Amino acid sequence: MKKINQFVDSIYSDVSGKEAEEMKEEMRTHLIETVEDLKLEGKSEKEAIEIALNRFGDEKQITKGLFSLFKEQRTIVKKLFRCSIVLLIVGFIFLVALITRDQMIASKNDKAVSTIQNLIDNLGDKPLSQNEKERIVNTTVKGLKIEDFALYKKPEGSPKKFKDSQFPEVYSKMNQVIEYGDEKEWDAGIENQNWYAEFSYKQIPFYEPFYAIPYSLFIVALVLGIVSLFIKQRSTRSKLHILLQ
């Protein structure tokens, strides 16, 4: 069977790797089985080998077809792999952009709450002058880009924070000292023992549903990666089986 080995080795002389070795063994096995069948029909080993090789086809034509299969496989695998990488990068950029954006919004909210809390904590319990009211609006409210703001003086003896059940009754008893804007639905309410402040501002909402986009891209990229590996492992071998028939 030396001639068969030489024939198979010549076809795969420029191909290496585990996949190529497996395909070489399949081709060798196929040729040997063909030779054995021909010998059972009464042919000598030399005749059987010649017939098997002739049936398989011209060596140059086989080599051309084989490398064409390898080239097609590599092209498909490369395209799928590149697509998966591109989708991973796009998904990652999209995810980072969403996280960064939501962190900026959360930071803005935290800054507004902290600033207003510090404001009312530093007001004391004395009535505010007109200049103080204007300073609060021009410096703090406008500085935070708050669109609507209201500040109330709580009744004397009020706790630092009312319970939710108490608030509706107490709210009507508070004295409003600053009104800026015309909002009736507030984003936040902050209080201490003497003051209650509420405010709202136009903010870009959190885009939680949009997080499905990068995750979907990650899934598609994973699927394409798996498909590319599957093609690399199976496609050429399947085509070789067709060529051997």
N, C-alpha and C positions, 0 to 999 in steps of 0.2 A: 504493500500500500504506500510505498515511498513516493510514487508519482502523484498520488492523491494529496499527500501532505505537501509536496512541493507546489502543486497547483493551488491549494488553498492558501499557503503562505505567500505565494506571489500576488494573489488578489489583495491580501491584507498587509502587504509589505509596508504601506505608508499609513496604516491605521493602527492606533494603539488604544489601550484602555480596557477596562473590565468588560464593557459592552462589546467591543470588537473581539475579545477573546472568546466570549460566549457565542458570538455569531460564527466565528471560525470553527468552533467545536460543532455547532449545529450543521454547518455546511459539510464538514468532514464526515459527520455521522450519516448525513443524508447520502453522500456519495458512496460511502462504504456499504450502506444498506442496499443501494442500487446495484453495486457490484455483486454482492452476495445473492441477490435475486437473479441476476443474469447467470451466475455460476450454477444456480439450481436448474436453470433452463438448458444447461449443457455447455455454456461458454467457458473458455479458459479464463484464468485470472487476468491475463494480459488483454484478451479481447474484451472482457467485461469492463475493465478499467477504461479502455479506449472508448467503448460505447457509452459508458456513464459520463465521461467527460464531454463527448460529442453531444450527448443529449442535453447536458447542462448548458452548452453554448460556447461560443468563441471567448477565450480568456479576456481579450481586450474589450469585447462588448460587455462582458460581465463586470469587469472592473469599472468601465464607464458608468454603467447603470448603478453599481454599488455606491460609487462616490457621489453620484447624483442624489441618491437617497440620503446619504450622510449630509450633503450640502443643504438639501431641503429641510431636513430635520433641524440642523443647526440654525437655519434662518427662522423657522417657526419658533424654536425655543428662545432665541435671542429677542425676537419681537415681543413674545409674551412676557419674558423676564423684564424687558425694558418698560413695558406697560405697567407691570406690577410695581416697579421702582418709582415710576412717575406718579402713580396713584398714591403710593406711600408718602412721597414727598408732599404732594398736594394736600393729602389728608392731614399730614403733620402740620403744615403751614396753617391750614384752616382751623385746626384744633387750637394751636398756639394763639391765633388771632382771636378766637372766641374766648379763650381763658383770659387773655390779656385785657380784652374789652370788658369782660365781666368783673375782673379785679379792679379796673379803673372805676367802674360804676360803684362797686362796693366801697372803694376807698373814698369816693366822693360822698357817699351816704354817711360813712363813719366820720368823715371830717365835719360835715354839717352838724351831725348830732353832737359831736364833741365840742364844737365851737359854740353852739347855742347853749349847751349845758354850762360851759364856762362863763358865758355871758350872764345868764340869770343867777349863777352862784356869786358873781361879783357885784350884783346890783344892790345887795343889802335889802332893807325893808322900807326905805324911804320912798316917797313919791318921786316920779321922774320929771325933770324939767323938760321944756320943749326942746332945748338944745340937746339934751341927752337922748330924747326920742329920735331926733333927726340924725344924731351921730350913730345910733344903733342901726337905723335904716340905711344910711349912706355907707357906713363902714362894714358892718357885719352882714346885713341882709343882702345888699347889692354885691358885696365882696364875695359871698358864697353863691351868687347868681340864683338866689331864691326868688321865685316869682310871687309867692304869696306868704305873708307872715302875720301872725297875731300874737300879741303879748298881753297877758291878763295878770292883774294883782289879785292874789288869792285872799279870801277872808282871813282876818286875824285869828290866830290859833289853829290854822289848818295844819294837818300832818305833812310831812315831806312828800308823801305820795298817797293819793286817795286810792281806795279800792275801786275796782271797776263798777261795782254795784252802787257806790256812793257818788261816782263822778257825775252822772246826769243831773242830780239835784244840786251839787256844788257848782257845776258849770254855770248855771243860771245866776248864781250869786256872785260870780267873779266880776271884777271891774276891768273892762278892756281899756288898755292904755295906748296900744299901738295897733293899727290896722293897715296892712300894706297888701295891695292886690285885692282880688275879689273871690278867691277860692273858698268853697264851702266843704270840700272834701280834702282832708289833710293827709300828707304822707307820714308825718311824725308828730308826736306830742311829747314835750319834755317839761318836767316840773321840779321844783324844790319846795321848801316850806313857805316861801313868799310869792313865788311867781310860777305861772304856767305859760309855756310858749308852744305854738304849733306852726308848722310851715309845710309848704309843698313847693315843688319845682318840677319843671318838665325834664324828665330823665329818659334816656333810651332804655327800654325794658330789657331784662335779661332774655336772651334768645336760647332758652334751654332746648326747644325742639330742634334747633339747628345743629346741636351736637350729634344728631343722627347722621349728618352728612359725612363728617370725617370718619366716623365709625363704619359707615357703609363702604367708604373708599378703602378702609383697611381690610374689610372682609373681601371685597372684590380683588384687591391686590393679593391677598392670601390665596384665594381660589385660583387666580392666574398663575401664581407661583407653583401651586400644586399641579395644575394642568401642565405647565411647562416641564416639570420633573417627570410627570407621567409620560408625556410625549417622548422625552429623552430616553426613558427606559423601555418604552414599548413600541413606539412608532416604527423605528428602523427594523426592529425584529419582525414586526408584522409584515412589513413590505418585503423583507427577505423571504418570508414563508411563501408569499405570492410568487416571488422570482424563482423559488425552488420547485414550485409545482409544475 
